[in-house]
């Protein structure tokens, strides 16, 4: 069982917070950042979603150090495809929730 009161990860959380704050505060703290080339601005704008996507993917597709595909993985792939097709994050998330609920209700994991 995992100890919910572990303190060895607190410095990592603080560093993550500082990094997130720096990425989000850059436009406020550095005047003229809007004059950067468009690819750089796009890169900076997509850092947060990319990091969150990597964390989510690691939690969904990897269990005990091995790759697995369960109901959550199927729901994420389906939701991402539908969300991209409809060009709507809300629709993709709603589809993911419905798919994972349906799969958990019908199959044993």
MOPAC internal coordinates of N, CA, C and O (Angstrom, degrees):
PM7 1SCF
backbone

  N    0.0000 0     0.00 0     0.00 0    0    0    0
  C    1.4541 1     0.00 0     0.00 0    1    0    0
  C    1.5291 1   109.57 1     0.00 0    2    1    0
  O    1.2310 1   120.71 1   -38.86 1    3    2    1
  N    1.3022 1   116.25 1   141.14 1    3    2    1
  C    1.4600 1   121.70 1  -179.12 1    5    3    2
  C    1.5210 1   109.87 1   -82.73 1    6    5    3
  O    1.2310 1   121.34 1   -46.46 1    7    6    5
  N    1.3231 1   115.04 1   133.54 1    7    6    5
  C    1.4665 1   120.44 1   178.30 1    9    7    6
  C    1.5256 1   109.10 1   -75.77 1   10    9    7
  O    1.2310 1   119.31 1   -61.08 1   11   10    9
  N    1.3452 1   118.92 1   118.92 1   11   10    9
  C    1.4643 1   120.53 1  -177.43 1   13   11   10
  C    1.5297 1   113.31 1   -74.38 1   14   13   11
  O    1.2310 1   120.15 1   171.33 1   15   14   13
  N    1.3212 1   117.31 1    -8.67 1   15   14   13
  C    1.4658 1   120.24 1  -177.14 1   17   15   14
  C    1.5225 1   112.36 1  -111.52 1   18   17   15
  O    1.2310 1   120.14 1  -146.37 1   19   18   17
  N    1.3186 1   117.34 1    33.63 1   19   18   17
  C    1.4642 1   121.18 1   177.54 1   21   19   18
  C    1.5155 1   109.38 1   -70.20 1   22   21   19
  O    1.2310 1   120.72 1   -45.52 1   23   22   21
  N    1.2944 1   116.22 1   134.48 1   23   22   21
  C    1.4643 1   120.47 1  -179.54 1   25   23   22
  C    1.5270 1   112.74 1  -107.86 1   26   25   23
  O    1.2310 1   120.12 1   175.94 1   27   26   25
  N    1.3321 1   117.38 1    -4.06 1   27   26   25
  C    1.4590 1   118.64 1  -178.02 1   29   27   26
  C    1.5269 1   112.84 1   -72.28 1   30   29   27
  O    1.2310 1   119.64 1   165.66 1   31   30   29
  N    1.3350 1   118.29 1   -14.34 1   31   30   29
  C    1.4598 1   121.21 1   179.56 1   33   31   30
  C    1.5300 1   113.01 1   -96.26 1   34   33   31
  O    1.2310 1   119.89 1   178.08 1   35   34   33
  N    1.3183 1   117.81 1    -1.92 1   35   34   33
  C    1.4633 1   121.03 1  -179.61 1   37   35   34
  C    1.5304 1   111.88 1   -60.84 1   38   37   35
  O    1.2310 1   118.73 1   134.19 1   39   38   37
  N    1.3422 1   120.02 1   -45.81 1   39   38   37
  C    1.4779 1   118.30 1   177.66 1   41   39   38
  C    1.5268 1   112.75 1   -59.75 1   42   41   39
  O    1.2310 1   120.22 1   143.77 1   43   42   41
  N    1.3227 1   117.18 1   -36.23 1   43   42   41
  C    1.4649 1   120.49 1   177.81 1   45   43   42
  C    1.5262 1   110.73 1   -64.78 1   46   45   43
  O    1.2310 1   120.19 1   138.90 1   47   46   45
  N    1.3125 1   117.24 1   -41.10 1   47   46   45
  C    1.4644 1   121.09 1   178.00 1   49   47   46
  C    1.5221 1   110.97 1   -64.56 1   50   49   47
  O    1.2310 1   120.44 1   140.26 1   51   50   49
  N    1.3172 1   116.76 1   -39.74 1   51   50   49
  C    1.4664 1   120.33 1   178.85 1   53   51   50
  C    1.5285 1   110.37 1   -65.69 1   54   53   51
  O    1.2310 1   120.09 1   135.81 1   55   54   53
  N    1.3211 1   117.43 1   -44.19 1   55   54   53
  C    1.4688 1   120.37 1   177.57 1   57   55   54
  C    1.5281 1   111.21 1   -62.81 1   58   57   55
  O    1.2310 1   120.28 1   140.58 1   59   58   57
  N    1.3111 1   117.06 1   -39.42 1   59   58   57
  C    1.4642 1   120.32 1   176.97 1   61   59   58
  C    1.5170 1   110.98 1   -62.78 1   62   61   59
  O    1.2310 1   120.35 1   138.65 1   63   62   61
  N    1.3251 1   116.94 1   -41.35 1   63   62   61
  C    1.4657 1   120.96 1   177.59 1   65   63   62
  C    1.5147 1   112.24 1   -63.43 1   66   65   63
  O    1.2310 1   120.71 1   138.00 1   67   66   65
  N    1.3186 1   116.25 1   -42.00 1   67   66   65
  C    1.4699 1   120.04 1   178.40 1   69   67   66
  C    1.5278 1   110.54 1   -63.41 1   70   69   67
  O    1.2310 1   120.63 1   136.56 1   71   70   69
  N    1.3311 1   116.40 1   -43.44 1   71   70   69
  C    1.4652 1   120.05 1   178.84 1   73   71   70
  C    1.5186 1   112.26 1   -64.03 1   74   73   71
  O    1.2310 1   120.53 1   138.56 1   75   74   73
  N    1.3154 1   116.59 1   -41.44 1   75   74   73
  C    1.4574 1   120.46 1   178.28 1   77   75   74
  C    1.5171 1   110.83 1   -65.33 1   78   77   75
  O    1.2310 1   120.50 1   137.15 1   79   78   77
  N    1.3305 1   116.65 1   -42.85 1   79   78   77
  C    1.4581 1   120.26 1   179.23 1   81   79   78
  C    1.5261 1   110.46 1   -63.07 1   82   81   79
  O    1.2310 1   120.65 1   137.46 1   83   82   81
  N    1.3217 1   116.37 1   -42.54 1   83   82   81
  C    1.4708 1   119.47 1  -179.05 1   85   83   82
  C    1.5243 1   111.11 1   -62.10 1   86   85   83
  O    1.2310 1   120.43 1   137.84 1   87   86   85
  N    1.3299 1   116.79 1   -42.16 1   87   86   85
  C    1.4668 1   119.60 1  -179.62 1   89   87   86
  C    1.5229 1   111.35 1   -66.14 1   90   89   87
  O    1.2310 1   120.35 1   142.48 1   91   90   89
  N    1.3304 1   116.93 1   -37.52 1   91   90   89
  C    1.4667 1   120.15 1  -178.48 1   93   91   90
  C    1.5241 1   112.52 1   -80.70 1   94   93   91
  O    1.2310 1   120.06 1   151.26 1   95   94   93
  N    1.3193 1   117.50 1   -28.74 1   95   94   93
  C    1.4608 1   120.65 1  -176.88 1   97   95   94
  C    1.5263 1   112.53 1   -89.08 1   98   97   95
  O    1.2310 1   119.94 1   171.28 1   99   98   97
  N    1.3092 1   117.72 1    -8.72 1   99   98   97
  C    1.4646 1   120.59 1  -177.95 1  101   99   98
  C    1.5207 1   113.12 1   -52.31 1  102  101   99
  O    1.2310 1   118.57 1   133.28 1  103  102  101
  N    1.3264 1   120.34 1   -46.72 1  103  102  101
  C    1.4661 1   119.11 1   179.73 1  105  103  102
  C    1.5342 1   112.98 1   -63.80 1  106  105  103
  O    1.2310 1   120.04 1   151.44 1  107  106  105
  N    1.3142 1   117.52 1   -28.56 1  107  106  105
  C    1.4646 1   120.38 1   179.99 1  109  107  106
  C    1.5212 1   111.98 1   -81.15 1  110  109  107
  O    1.2310 1   120.52 1   144.59 1  111  110  109
  N    1.3252 1   116.61 1   -35.41 1  111  110  109
  C    1.4543 1   120.98 1  -173.92 1  113  111  110
  C    1.5298 1   113.29 1   -89.08 1  114  113  111
  O    1.2310 1   119.91 1   158.04 1  115  114  113
  N    1.3051 1   117.77 1   -21.96 1  115  114  113
  C    1.4641 1   121.38 1  -177.70 1  117  115  114
  C    1.5245 1   108.98 1  -115.75 1  118  117  115
  O    1.2310 1   120.25 1   -83.91 1  119  118  117
  N    1.3272 1   117.14 1    96.09 1  119  118  117
  C    1.4643 1   118.04 1   179.46 1  121  119  118
  C    1.5309 1   111.07 1   -61.75 1  122  121  119
  O    1.2310 1   121.29 1   -39.81 1  123  122  121
  N    1.2921 1   115.14 1   140.19 1  123  122  121
  C    1.4546 1   120.26 1   178.85 1  125  123  122
  C    1.5155 1   113.56 1    88.91 1  126  125  123
  O    1.2310 1   120.19 1  -173.39 1  127  126  125
  N    1.3354 1   117.25 1     6.61 1  127  126  125
  C    1.4504 1   118.93 1  -179.91 1  129  127  126
  C    1.5249 1   111.06 1   -64.57 1  130  129  127
  O    1.2310 1   120.33 1   157.00 1  131  130  129
  N    1.3227 1   116.98 1   -23.00 1  131  130  129
  C    1.4620 1   120.18 1   178.75 1  133  131  130
  C    1.5257 1   112.26 1   -70.57 1  134  133  131
  O    1.2310 1   120.30 1   169.93 1  135  134  133
  N    1.3262 1   117.03 1   -10.07 1  135  134  133
  C    1.4666 1   120.69 1   177.42 1  137  135  134
  C    1.5253 1   112.59 1   -89.80 1  138  137  135
  O    1.2310 1   120.45 1  -179.13 1  139  138  137
  N    1.3200 1   116.74 1     0.87 1  139  138  137
  C    1.4633 1   119.89 1   176.72 1  141  139  138
  C    1.5258 1   109.35 1   -65.92 1  142  141  139
  O    1.2310 1   120.28 1   -21.85 1  143  142  141
  N    1.3161 1   117.07 1   158.15 1  143  142  141
  C    1.4716 1   119.20 1   177.74 1  145  143  142
  C    1.5327 1   111.22 1   -60.00 1  146  145  143
  O    1.2310 1   120.93 1   -29.83 1  147  146  145
  N    1.3072 1   115.83 1   150.17 1  147  146  145
  C    1.4673 1   121.70 1  -177.02 1  149  147  146
  C    1.5269 1   113.41 1   -55.94 1  150  149  147
  O    1.2310 1   118.87 1   138.41 1  151  150  149
  N    1.3367 1   119.75 1   -41.59 1  151  150  149
  C    1.4696 1   118.73 1   178.50 1  153  151  150
  C    1.5354 1   113.06 1   -61.66 1  154  153  151
  O    1.2310 1   120.28 1   144.44 1  155  154  153
  N    1.3218 1   117.08 1   -35.56 1  155  154  153
  C    1.4698 1   120.72 1   179.00 1  157  155  154
  C    1.5217 1   109.90 1   -67.91 1  158  157  155
  O    1.2310 1   120.23 1   136.49 1  159  158  157
  N    1.3139 1   117.17 1   -43.51 1  159  158  157
  C    1.4656 1   120.45 1   178.24 1  161  159  158
  C    1.5262 1   111.54 1   -63.32 1  162  161  159
  O    1.2310 1   120.55 1   140.31 1  163  162  161
  N    1.3206 1   116.56 1   -39.69 1  163  162  161
  C    1.4683 1   120.16 1   176.98 1  165  163  162
  C    1.5180 1   110.22 1   -63.86 1  166  165  163
  O    1.2310 1   120.42 1   136.97 1  167  166  165
  N    1.3237 1   116.81 1   -43.03 1  167  166  165
  C    1.4663 1   121.46 1   178.43 1  169  167  166
  C    1.5277 1   110.35 1   -59.75 1  170  169  167
  O    1.2310 1   119.94 1   131.94 1  171  170  169
  N    1.3025 1   117.73 1   -48.06 1  171  170  169
  C    1.4640 1   121.28 1  -179.39 1  173  171  170
  C    1.5271 1   111.39 1   -63.31 1  174  173  171
  O    1.2310 1   120.44 1   143.28 1  175  174  173
  N    1.3164 1   116.76 1   -36.72 1  175  174  173
  C    1.4613 1   120.72 1  -179.11 1  177  175  174
  C    1.5254 1   111.63 1   -69.42 1  178  177  175
  O    1.2310 1   120.09 1   152.22 1  179  178  177
  N    1.3238 1   117.43 1   -27.78 1  179  178  177
  C    1.4597 1   120.84 1  -175.17 1  181  179  178
  C    1.5284 1   114.56 1   -98.04 1  182  181  179
  O    1.2310 1   119.76 1  -177.18 1  183  182  181
  N    1.3370 1   118.05 1     2.82 1  183  182  181
  C    1.4608 1   120.39 1   179.66 1  185  183  182
  C    1.5253 1   111.11 1   -62.19 1  186  185  183
  O    1.2310 1   120.03 1   131.42 1  187  186  185
  N    1.3248 1   117.55 1   -48.58 1  187  186  185
  C    1.4640 1   121.17 1  -178.03 1  189  187  186
  C    1.5146 1   113.40 1   -60.57 1  190  189  187
  O    1.2310 1   119.48 1   126.58 1  191  190  189
  N    1.3373 1   118.60 1   -53.42 1  191  190  189
  C    1.4646 1   118.68 1   178.49 1  193  191  190
  C    1.5300 1   113.44 1   -60.52 1  194  193  191
  O    1.2310 1   120.08 1   144.98 1  195  194  193
  N    1.3195 1   117.46 1   -35.02 1  195  194  193
  C    1.4626 1   119.78 1   179.12 1  197  195  194
  C    1.5216 1   111.06 1   -66.28 1  198  197  195
  O    1.2310 1   120.42 1   137.70 1  199  198  197
  N    1.3221 1   116.80 1   -42.30 1  199  198  197
  C    1.4684 1   120.25 1   178.86 1  201  199  198
  C    1.5260 1   110.75 1   -64.78 1  202  201  199
  O    1.2310 1   120.33 1   135.85 1  203  202  201
  N    1.3180 1   116.97 1   -44.15 1  203  202  201
  C    1.4594 1   119.97 1   178.86 1  205  203  202
  C    1.5221 1   111.23 1   -64.67 1  206  205  203
  O    1.2310 1   120.42 1   141.16 1  207  206  205
  N    1.3272 1   116.81 1   -38.84 1  207  206  205
  C    1.4610 1   120.44 1   177.01 1  209  207  206
  C    1.5240 1   112.20 1   -62.70 1  210  209  207
  O    1.2310 1   120.46 1   140.24 1  211  210  209
  N    1.3242 1   116.72 1   -39.76 1  211  210  209
  C    1.4623 1   120.33 1   178.69 1  213  211  210
  C    1.5241 1   111.23 1   -66.08 1  214  213  211
  O    1.2310 1   120.44 1   139.01 1  215  214  213
  N    1.3159 1   116.76 1   -40.99 1  215  214  213
  C    1.4650 1   120.40 1   177.94 1  217  215  214
  C    1.5210 1   110.24 1   -64.35 1  218  217  215
  O    1.2310 1   120.60 1   134.04 1  219  218  217
  N    1.3210 1   116.47 1   -45.96 1  219  218  217
  C    1.4683 1   120.36 1  -179.75 1  221  219  218
  C    1.5254 1   110.81 1   -63.22 1  222  221  219
  O    1.2310 1   119.95 1   136.83 1  223  222  221
  N    1.3113 1   117.70 1   -43.17 1  223  222  221
  C    1.4619 1   120.74 1  -179.29 1  225  223  222
  C    1.5239 1   111.05 1   -63.06 1  226  225  223
  O    1.2310 1   120.52 1   139.38 1  227  226  225
  N    1.3250 1   116.60 1   -40.62 1  227  226  225
  C    1.4619 1   119.46 1   178.94 1  229  227  226
  C    1.5237 1   111.14 1   -64.04 1  230  229  227
  O    1.2310 1   120.20 1   143.32 1  231  230  229
  N    1.3141 1   117.22 1   -36.68 1  231  230  229
  C    1.4618 1   120.29 1  -179.92 1  233  231  230
  C    1.5242 1   112.75 1   -77.15 1  234  233  231
  O    1.2310 1   119.73 1   155.76 1  235  234  233
  N    1.3087 1   118.11 1   -24.24 1  235  234  233
  C    1.4629 1   121.14 1  -176.37 1  237  235  234
  C    1.5265 1   111.65 1   -92.00 1  238  237  235
  O    1.2310 1   119.97 1   138.83 1  239  238  237
  N    1.3202 1   117.67 1   -41.17 1  239  238  237
  C    1.4555 1   121.21 1  -172.22 1  241  239  238
  C    1.5212 1   114.81 1   -97.61 1  242  241  239
  O    1.2310 1   119.24 1   170.50 1  243  242  241
  N    1.3386 1   119.05 1    -9.50 1  243  242  241
  C    1.4607 1   121.41 1  -177.72 1  245  243  242
  C    1.5198 1   109.13 1  -124.43 1  246  245  243
  O    1.2310 1   120.89 1   -53.60 1  247  246  245
  N    1.3290 1   115.90 1   126.40 1  247  246  245
  C    1.4658 1   121.16 1   176.11 1  249  247  246
  C    1.5247 1   108.00 1  -134.23 1  250  249  247
  O    1.2310 1   120.26 1   -52.59 1  251  250  249
  N    1.3040 1   117.10 1   127.41 1  251  250  249
  C    1.4686 1   122.58 1   179.94 1  253  251  250
  C    1.5274 1   112.16 1    55.07 1  254  253  251
  O    1.2310 1   120.60 1  -144.36 1  255  254  253
  N    1.3230 1   116.47 1    35.64 1  255  254  253
  C    1.4499 1   121.12 1   177.17 1  257  255  254
  C    1.5127 1   115.40 1    78.62 1  258  257  255
  O    1.2310 1   119.77 1  -173.26 1  259  258  257
  N    1.3130 1   118.04 1     6.74 1  259  258  257
  C    1.4654 1   120.76 1   179.09 1  261  259  258
  C    1.5229 1   109.93 1  -123.09 1  262  261  259
  O    1.2310 1   121.27 1   -30.12 1  263  262  261
  N    1.3121 1   115.17 1   149.88 1  263  262  261
  C    1.4600 1   121.32 1   178.52 1  265  263  262
  C    1.5174 1   108.92 1   -74.10 1  266  265  263
  O    1.2310 1   120.49 1   -42.97 1  267  266  265
  N    1.3264 1   116.66 1   137.03 1  267  266  265
  C    1.4654 1   120.91 1   177.67 1  269  267  266
  C    1.5181 1   109.33 1  -143.95 1  270  269  267
  O    1.2310 1   121.31 1   -26.33 1  271  270  269
  N    1.3086 1   115.10 1   153.67 1  271  270  269
  C    1.4550 1   121.12 1   174.81 1  273  271  270
  C    1.5201 1   106.78 1  -125.75 1  274  273  271
  O    1.2310 1   121.06 1   -70.76 1  275  274  273
  N    1.3195 1   115.58 1   109.24 1  275  274  273
  C    1.4498 1   121.47 1   179.46 1  277  275  274
  C    1.5156 1   110.23 1  -118.83 1  278  277  275
  O    1.2310 1   120.33 1    14.62 1  279  278  277
  N    1.3134 1   116.97 1  -165.38 1  279  278  277
  C    1.4672 1   120.14 1  -179.56 1  281  279  278
  C    1.5277 1   112.91 1   -59.52 1  282  281  279
  O    1.2310 1   120.55 1   143.17 1  283  282  281
  N    1.3257 1   116.56 1   -36.83 1  283  282  281
  C    1.4716 1   119.40 1  -179.17 1  285  283  282
  C    1.5180 1   111.08 1   -65.85 1  286  285  283
  O    1.2310 1   120.27 1   139.42 1  287  286  285
  N    1.3294 1   117.09 1   -40.58 1  287  286  285
  C    1.4647 1   120.70 1   179.65 1  289  287  286
  C    1.5222 1   111.00 1   -64.92 1  290  289  287
  O    1.2310 1   120.70 1   136.68 1  291  290  289
  N    1.3177 1   116.26 1   -43.32 1  291  290  289
  C    1.4659 1   120.22 1   177.94 1  293  291  290
  C    1.5258 1   110.26 1   -61.99 1  294  293  291
  O    1.2310 1   120.69 1   138.52 1  295  294  293
  N    1.3294 1   116.29 1   -41.48 1  295  294  293
  C    1.4648 1   120.49 1   179.45 1  297  295  294
  C    1.5220 1   111.44 1   -64.67 1  298  297  295
  O    1.2310 1   119.97 1   139.11 1  299  298  297
  N    1.3223 1   117.65 1   -40.89 1  299  298  297
  C    1.4705 1   120.73 1   179.64 1  301  299  298
  C    1.5202 1   110.71 1   -65.01 1  302  301  299
  O    1.2310 1   120.52 1   134.09 1  303  302  301
  N    1.3085 1   116.61 1   -45.91 1  303  302  301
  C    1.4728 1   119.78 1  -179.29 1  305  303  302
  C    1.5269 1   110.36 1   -63.61 1  306  305  303
  O    1.2310 1   120.42 1   135.47 1  307  306  305
  N    1.3280 1   116.80 1   -44.53 1  307  306  305
  C    1.4649 1   120.83 1   179.56 1  309  307  306
  C    1.5235 1   110.96 1   -64.18 1  310  309  307
  O    1.2310 1   120.53 1   133.70 1  311  310  309
  N    1.3285 1   116.60 1   -46.30 1  311  310  309
  C    1.4671 1   120.49 1   179.77 1  313  311  310
  C    1.5184 1   112.31 1   -63.09 1  314  313  311
  O    1.2310 1   120.59 1   140.36 1  315  314  313
  N    1.3379 1   116.47 1   -39.64 1  315  314  313
  C    1.4695 1   119.60 1   179.06 1  317  315  314
  C    1.5225 1   111.00 1   -65.24 1  318  317  315
  O    1.2310 1   120.79 1   138.24 1  319  318  317
  N    1.3252 1   116.09 1   -41.76 1  319  318  317
  C    1.4736 1   119.53 1   179.70 1  321  319  318
  C    1.5261 1   111.23 1   -65.49 1  322  321  319
  O    1.2310 1   120.51 1   133.77 1  323  322  321
  N    1.3225 1   116.63 1   -46.23 1  323  322  321
  C    1.4722 1   119.89 1  -179.95 1  325  323  322
  C    1.5273 1   110.60 1   -67.12 1  326  325  323
  O    1.2310 1   120.23 1   138.61 1  327  326  325
  N    1.3231 1   117.16 1   -41.39 1  327  326  325
  C    1.4653 1   120.44 1   178.82 1  329  327  326
  C    1.5130 1   112.41 1   -62.29 1  330  329  327
  O    1.2310 1   120.84 1   140.25 1  331  330  329
  N    1.3290 1   116.00 1   -39.75 1  331  330  329
  C    1.4663 1   120.00 1   177.86 1  333  331  330
  C    1.5354 1   110.51 1   -68.90 1  334  333  331
  O    1.2310 1   120.82 1   138.35 1  335  334  333
  N    1.3196 1   116.03 1   -41.65 1  335  334  333
  C    1.4666 1   120.59 1  -179.63 1  337  335  334
  C    1.5180 1   110.69 1   -63.39 1  338  337  335
  O    1.2310 1   120.18 1   135.92 1  339  338  337
  N    1.3281 1   117.26 1   -44.08 1  339  338  337
  C    1.4667 1   121.65 1  -178.97 1  341  339  338
  C    1.5250 1   111.66 1   -86.70 1  342  341  339
  O    1.2310 1   120.37 1   172.72 1  343  342  341
  N    1.3339 1   116.89 1    -7.28 1  343  342  341
  C    1.4675 1   122.84 1  -179.36 1  345  343  342
  C    1.5409 1   111.07 1    57.68 1  346  345  343
  O    1.2310 1   121.48 1  -136.87 1  347  346  345
  N    1.3426 1   114.77 1    43.13 1  347  346  345
  C    1.4544 1   120.57 1  -178.01 1  349  347  346
  C    1.5225 1   110.00 1  -144.44 1  350  349  347
  O    1.2310 1   120.74 1   -62.00 1  351  350  349
  N    1.3230 1   116.18 1   118.00 1  351  350  349
  C    1.4513 1   121.03 1   177.24 1  353  351  350
  C    1.5279 1   110.70 1   -64.65 1  354  353  351
  O    1.2310 1   120.26 1   141.10 1  355  354  353
  N    1.3157 1   117.10 1   -38.90 1  355  354  353
  C    1.4599 1   121.03 1  -179.45 1  357  355  354
  C    1.5301 1   111.55 1   -61.87 1  358  357  355
  O    1.2310 1   120.27 1   134.87 1  359  358  357
  N    1.3089 1   117.08 1   -45.13 1  359  358  357
  C    1.4697 1   120.56 1   178.93 1  361  359  358
  C    1.5300 1   109.96 1   -63.44 1  362  361  359
  O    1.2310 1   120.08 1   136.38 1  363  362  361
  N    1.3200 1   117.45 1   -43.62 1  363  362  361
  C    1.4662 1   121.04 1   178.51 1  365  363  362
  C    1.5182 1   112.56 1   -61.00 1  366  365  363
  O    1.2310 1   120.33 1   137.43 1  367  366  365
  N    1.3192 1   116.97 1   -42.57 1  367  366  365
  C    1.4611 1   120.07 1   178.64 1  369  367  366
  C    1.5245 1   111.34 1   -67.16 1  370  369  367
  O    1.2310 1   120.32 1   139.05 1  371  370  369
  N    1.3150 1   117.00 1   -40.95 1  371  370  369
  C    1.4635 1   120.69 1   178.84 1  373  371  370
  C    1.5261 1   110.64 1   -63.04 1  374  373  371
  O    1.2310 1   120.21 1   137.37 1  375  374  373
  N    1.3181 1   117.21 1   -42.63 1  375  374  373
  C    1.4603 1   121.08 1   178.09 1  377  375  374
  C    1.5287 1   109.94 1   -63.29 1  378  377  375
  O    1.2310 1   120.06 1   138.23 1  379  378  377
  N    1.3308 1   117.49 1   -41.77 1  379  378  377
  C    1.4610 1   120.89 1   178.80 1  381  379  378
  C    1.5218 1   111.28 1   -59.76 1  382  381  379
  O    1.2310 1   120.43 1   135.31 1  383  382  381
  N    1.3150 1   116.78 1   -44.69 1  383  382  381
  C    1.4669 1   120.91 1  -179.68 1  385  383  382
  C    1.5258 1   110.32 1   -62.98 1  386  385  383
  O    1.2310 1   120.37 1   134.11 1  387  386  385
  N    1.3119 1   116.89 1   -45.89 1  387  386  385
  C    1.4686 1   120.40 1  -178.99 1  389  387  386
  C    1.5285 1   110.51 1   -64.04 1  390  389  387
  O    1.2310 1   120.18 1   137.40 1  391  390  389
  N    1.3176 1   117.25 1   -42.60 1  391  390  389
  C    1.4693 1   120.64 1  -178.68 1  393  391  390
  C    1.5315 1   110.79 1   -64.87 1  394  393  391
  O    1.2310 1   119.94 1   134.03 1  395  394  393
  N    1.3355 1   117.71 1   -45.97 1  395  394  393
  C    1.4672 1   118.98 1  -179.19 1  397  395  394
  C    1.5149 1   111.13 1   -66.31 1  398  397  395
  O    1.2310 1   119.86 1   142.65 1  399  398  397
  N    1.3132 1   117.88 1   -37.35 1  399  398  397
  C    1.4668 1   119.69 1   177.01 1  401  399  398
  C    1.5294 1   111.11 1   -64.86 1  402  401  399
  O    1.2310 1   120.31 1   136.55 1  403  402  401
  N    1.3175 1   117.01 1   -43.45 1  403  402  401
  C    1.4589 1   120.43 1   179.82 1  405  403  402
  C    1.5207 1   111.29 1   -64.76 1  406  405  403
  O    1.2310 1   120.42 1   136.66 1  407  406  405
  N    1.3401 1   116.80 1   -43.34 1  407  406  405
  C    1.4675 1   119.29 1  -179.19 1  409  407  406
  C    1.5266 1   111.44 1   -68.13 1  410  409  407
  O    1.2310 1   119.78 1   139.74 1  411  410  409
  N    1.3204 1   118.03 1   -40.26 1  411  410  409
  C    1.4674 1   119.67 1   178.53 1  413  411  410
  C    1.5224 1   111.13 1   -66.13 1  414  413  411
  O    1.2310 1   120.05 1   148.44 1  415  414  413
  N    1.3169 1   117.51 1   -31.56 1  415  414  413
  C    1.4637 1   120.67 1  -179.92 1  417  415  414
  C    1.5222 1   112.26 1   -75.73 1  418  417  415
  O    1.2310 1   120.48 1   154.71 1  419  418  417
  N    1.3385 1   116.69 1   -25.29 1  419  418  417
  C    1.4697 1   118.41 1  -174.33 1  421  419  418
  C    1.5162 1   114.11 1  -104.43 1  422  421  419
  O    1.2310 1   119.28 1   156.59 1  423  422  421
  N    1.3248 1   118.97 1   -23.41 1  423  422  421
  C    1.4669 1   119.97 1  -179.68 1  425  423  422
  C    1.5189 1   109.66 1  -123.85 1  426  425  423
  O    1.2310 1   120.70 1   -26.09 1  427  426  425
  N    1.3043 1   116.26 1   153.91 1  427  426  425
  C    1.4611 1   121.32 1   176.58 1  429  427  426
  C    1.5174 1   108.67 1   -90.66 1  430  429  427
  O    1.2310 1   120.38 1   -47.31 1  431  430  429
  N    1.3238 1   116.88 1   132.69 1  431  430  429
  C    1.4657 1   120.03 1   178.80 1  433  431  430
  C    1.4832 1   111.31 1  -106.30 1  434  433  431
  O    1.2310 1   120.10 1   180.00 1  435  434  433

